[in-house]
Amino acid sequence: MEFHEMGAVALAAALQAGEASPRDVAAHFLARIERADGALGAFTEVTAERALAQADALGAPDPSRALWGLPLADKDLTARTGVPTRYGSRAFASYVPAASDPLALALDELGAVSLGKTNTPEFGMTGYTESRVAPPARNPWDPATGAGGSSGGAAVAVAAGLLPVAPASDGGGSIRIPSATVGVVGLKPSRGRLPIGSGMDVPGGLSVAGPIGRTVADAAFLLDALVPSAPYAYATRAPGEGPFLPCAMREPGPLRVGFTTATPWDGWTDTTLHPSAREAFAAGLAALARLGHDVEDAHWRPTGYPELFTTIWRASAARIPVPDERLDEDLEPLTAWLVREGRALPAERLLAAYAAATAFERATIAAFAPFDVVVTPALAQSPRPIGWHDADDPERNFAQQCSYAPHTSFVNVCGLPALTVPLVPDETGRPVSVQLIGRPGGEAAIISLAAQLEAERGPLPWPSGVLAR
């Protein structure tokens, strides 16, 4: 079995046991990137020489470093010392940071080997990964379609076996949207689960760091590695010793599972489910009932959401470090519009939006409280062609994004954990996903339930659109 076929958990164990060397593993993944990424656009920067030097410098296996020797890559919103970090924007096309962000420092401390930067749209503001500073991230199942966003490059890299697992971030669905688009597992943790990449210093207080993996166990493994034992102090756990990977190895027991196809965007934009999304959702509910869970309608009827979310999202763009006079020159039309709108917002309107978001959070958590897990479709539409999103009309573009993925952003507003798991193939063979939403701090339940669905589904196929083996 080749390294990319092993999965992150098995590969990390082989590295720790001395059955594989960090250099050989890094070289294997770098060779796959060299062969396949020209057709995929998963990476914006590949740091091959630096990665091999980092692998060589690791020394002997170290059980205290959970990611020792494992090849990963930074989403191109995460600064790394000496590595071009463009934030998907022409405004930073030549930027090379002098200091690393906390997440990059944490990955280094945990022993990971960085292969470079994964593709993201401009400042991570969109649910698709196309920008003017890099080729688009393409879906390995059908390269004529996009990979979703904003962690599109990370999801593509995992789906095509260019990385065993990937760190990413999610402010409105940015882990779950691309993971569902390309048929891998995307896990958004609860707000505050990872102090790095979670809090009011990230866009709108909505974004959290989290993992993307080919399997539920791989995603849980990376989450375990990143969960600190105390704020900014990282636990020294060997693979399998964290709180979440064991959840992927055990049956969840009978759960009360709610379901809903309602979205907060209903009536604001078209949220009609594509037949493949309806089929996957129905198949997921049938599998859950077959597995012995109590499945019932959650009867959730959200109100008042579009105004609060669009206000907070525009405000989050206001601090993008580009002066007003250069917005149209340096930024893409959607981003420039968001920045301009955000900077014009009166303080009282923003405060009212946060108050409305708090009320929405409380109402949603109360509606979901009777259930251990709530299931929704992951996406409403099938993958969109490259260039489908309107490049010139920002308001239409935003509505298109909400039509594609209307079930994700409210989870960020509520601070809940959520996971997308691929289930049944569409006409291209791409596995179509459902979303599992947990209670506050309820990662364990969604991980166990997703692993059970994954086992029921059977092995995940490799994508057929490009090199995968």
Buried (B, 14 or more C-beta within 10 A) or exposed (E): EEBBBBBBBBBBBBBBEEEBBBBEBBBBBBEBBEEBBEBBBBBBBBBBEBBBEBBEEBEEBBEEBBBBBBBBBBBBBBBBBEBBBBBBBBBBEEEEBEEBBBBBBBBBEBBBBBBBBBBBBBBBBBBBBBBEBBBBBBBBBBBEBBBBBBBBBBBBBBBBBBBBBBBBBBBBBBBBBBBBBBBBBBBBBBBEBBBBBBEEEBBBBBBBBBBBBBBBBBBBBBBBBBBBEEEEEBBBBBBBEBBBBBBBBEEBEEBEBBBBBBBBBBEBBBBEBBEBBBBBBEBBBEBBEEBEBEBEEBEBEBEEBBEBBBBBBBBBBBEBEBEEEEBEEBBBBBBBBBBBBBBEBEEEEBEBBBEBBEEBBEBBBEBBEEBBBBBBBBBBBBBBEBEBBBEEBBEEBBBBBBBBBBBBBBBBBBBBBBBBBBBBBBEBBBBBBBBBBBBBBBBBBBBBBBBBBBEBBEEBBBBEBBBBE
